[in-house]
Structures are given as structure tokens and as C-alpha cells.
């Protein structure tokens, strides 16, 4: 994924002669290097972390293609390669795969009666939440992109937490989930029931067991009924006021 940035650095060095967009391209190149440095410092080579680098590199090449004096064909072909790379790591592209979990989830959710308007995911990953909520046209009502903080508390990334603040951190995030359900009650909730939950390592963890120990959430959860399973996700739907 560092190839696009290397191409931009080479082209920047080759075309030393000042041109209209060179000042802007200098800023773009420095910014792209900064984002790449951020990825390397984190040490987590997740594909979506490279999106800023690819995006800035594309804008850089677009500036080159606008220069008649700089063989635009070279920059154009490089841009095509980068667009292809950008699409390969686009979350929406997962939906193009036939018979995958995301397509199945979207189809199943669209057949629920009444059709849900919003959704909540109990998951530590991003792909399910991003792909399904967007493709099924459901509003994502959580303040969190995913329950990413759980691995830091209970999973394979526990380092770095201050022991004396652990309880405070736990309470902050739990209260966030409870407030989300109180403010915008989701019509449907998908709960990851995998034996090996993403980023949790070998931790024996259950989302529902964890949150149901808090009385406020347990009371809210009484409004939800199990509907079906979608692969490793259990689907729960909120009962209407006239349901029994």
C-alpha cells in the first residue's frame, strides 16, 4: 500500500521544474507522508488506515495530469492504478461478493416486518456495521463506530490502560451505550455471538451477558425479542407498544 506514495515521491522528484500546482502538490505529499508515518507508528496495517494516503496521492496525480507540459499519460496510468487500489479497500465493495454475510444480512433485514429504520450492532469490528447499515439504508444510532473499546478492556489489547481509571473508563462506555438506547431506541439490534470475537483474542466474552449485568440496560432489553440468526449474529427486534 506504500507503492502509490512512492510513485508520487518519484514523480515529484522527476518534475523539478515549477508548475502551477507544485505548491499544492508539495503540501499533499507532506500530508501523505504524515499519514503514512501515522500508520507505521501505530503498527496496525489495517487496510482502511491507508485510505488517506491513497486519496492524497490521487489528488497529487490529478494536479500532474492538468499540466500539458508534463507527460500526463504517465500520471494518468498511475492514477488508474491508485483508483483500483482505493476501490479494493472500499467497504462497499464487499457487498459485490455473491452470497456473503453482508448481502445476506441486508436481505434479511429488509424482509423484517415492520421494516426497521435504524440499527445497533454489538460488535468490535467495522465491516458489518458500515456495510450493512449503509446498504440496508438503516440509520446507525450509536455514538461509537463499533464497540472498539472492549478489546482494550477485556481482550487482546489490555496494555496502556491506567489501572486506577479502569472502572471510570468502563462506566463511561457502558453509560454511552445505555444513553444511545434511551435517546434513539434501535428498531433492530445485531449481536455478535462468535466464539472468537474480533480483537478479543481468547477472551470468553458475551456482549449480552456483559451489558445485562447493568440494571438500566437490562430494563431496556426487555423490549427486544430474538428474531433469527444471520451467520454469527443474533438479530433482535424491538417490540411495538401493542405487541405482547
N, C-alpha and C positions, 0 to 999 in steps of 0.2 A: 504493500500500500504506500510505500515511500517513493515508488517509481514516478508518479506524477510530479511530486515535489522536486525530484532530481532532474526531470525534464525541464521544468521551469527554471531551475538554477542554471542549467546548461544554456538554455536559450537566452537567459538574462545576460550570461557572460559572453555569448557569441555576438549578440547585437548590442555592442558597446555604444554605438552612435546614438546620441539623444534623439528621441522621437516623442510624439505628442503625449503618449500615455506612460512614458518611462517613470515619471514621478509617482503616479498611482501604482504602477506595477511594482515599484520598489517597496511601497507600503504593503501591498498584497503579499509580496514574497516574504517580507519580515514577519507579517502576521501568520502566514502559513508555517514558517519555521517555528514561531512561538507555539502554535497549536501542536505541531509535531513534537516539540520539546515537552509539552504537557503530557502527551500520550506516553512518551518514553519514560518520563519521571514517574508516572503512575504505575507503569509496568503491567498494565492490563490491556492487552491488544484486542479489545472488543471492536468489531467492525464499525459500529456507529461512531466510535471515537475519532475515526478518520474522516468523517463527513466534512468538518470544517476545512481540513487540509485539501480535500478534493474540490470542494466548492470554490475556495480561494484560488486554487490552481486553474480551474476552468475560467474564472473571471480574468485571471492573468493572461491566459492564452487568447481570450476574446479580444483583449487590448492589442495583442500582436496581429491578429487576423485583420484588424481595422487599418493596419499600416500597409499601404500599397508598396512601399519600398522594401518591406521585409517579406520575403517569400511566404505568403500567407498559407500556402498549401501545407507546409511543414507543421505550422501551428494548428491548422485545421485538423489534420490527421491525429495529432496529439490530443486535441480536444475531444475527438470522437472516442478515442481510447478511454479518456477520463470519464466521459459520459457513461460509457459501458460499465466501467468500474463503479461509478456512482449508483447506477441502477441495480447492480448486483447486490449492493448492501442496503438497498431501499426496503424498508419493512413491507411496503405494499406489494413488492414482487413475490413475497411468499404466498400470496393469495393466488398467484397464477399456477402454482403447483397443483395438479389434479389430486383429488381425494386426500387432501391433507387436513390436519386438525383444525386449521383456521377456517377453511371453506366449510367444513362440517359444522363448526361452531356457529358460523354466520347463518347457515341454512336452518339449523335447529332453533336458533334464537328468533329468526323471522317467522317461524311457524308457531311460536307460543301465542296463546290467547289469554288476555288481550296482548297485543304486540307491545313489548317493553319500549320505553322511551329512553331510559338511562340504565347504566350498568356499573357494577362494582366488582373488582377482581381481588380475591385473596391469593396473591401470587408474588413471588420475589423476582420474576422475570418481566421483561418489557414487551417481548414479541406478541404474546397473547393479548395483552391489554391494548397495545397500539393497533395491531392488525384487525382484531375482531370488533373493537368499539368503532373504529372508523368505517370498516366495510359494512357493518350492520347498521350504520347510521344511528348509533347509540351514544348518548352523552356520557362521558366519563366523569362521575361526580366525586371522585376522590381528590383531595388536595395533593396526594402523592402520586407520582408516575407509576409506582409499584410499591410493594412493601419491602423496599430495598434495605431498610434499616434492620430487619430481623436477622439476617446473617451476621451482622456486626454484633448483635446481642446474644444470639444463640447458635450461630452456625460456624462456618469455617473461617470467618474473618473477625474474631473477637478482639484482636490486638488493637491498641490505641485508645480504648475507652478508659476514662478515668473511673476507677473503682468506686470512689465516693459519690460519683454522679450517675452511676448506673440506674439506680431507682428513679431518679429525676428524668433521665432520658427515656426510660421505659414508659413512665407515666405520660410524658409529653406526646409520644407517638400513639399510645393507646387512646388518649383523650382526643387526639386528632381523628382517629377512625370513628369513635363514638359520635363526635360532633358532625362528621360528614353524614352519617346515617340519620342524625336528627334533623339536620338542615335540609338535605336533599335525599330523602329515602329512595334508594335504588329499587327499580322495578324488578331487577333480576341480579343475582349475585352468583359468580362463578368461583368455586373454591378448589384450589389445587390440592388434590388428595394423594399426590405421588408419594411413593415410599422414599424416594430420593429427591427432595425438593431442591430446585436450582439454588446453588450457592450455600446450601445448608450443610453440605458435607454429609457426615454420618449421623447428624443430629436427628433424634427421633422427635419430630415436630409435627403438630397438628394445628392448623390455623384456628379451627373452630374450638378445639379444646383450650387453646391459649386465650382466645378472646371471651369465651363463655365464662371464664372464671371471674370476669368483671360484671357485677350485677346490672349496671346500666346497659351494657351490651346484651346481656342475657335477656333482659326485658324486651329490647328492640327485636332480637332474633326470634321471638315468639310470633312475629308477624310473617315469618318466611316458612315456606313449605318446599320440601325436596321435590324436584320435577323429574330429572333424568341425569344421566352421566354423559359427558362429551369427552371421550378418551379419559384422561386422568383428572378431569374437572367435574365436580358435582355442581349441578345447577339448582339454585333455589329461587323461587319466585315469591314476591310479596303478595299476600292475600288482600283482596279488596275488602272494604269495610263490611260488605254484606255477605262475605264468604264465612263459612263456619268450619 
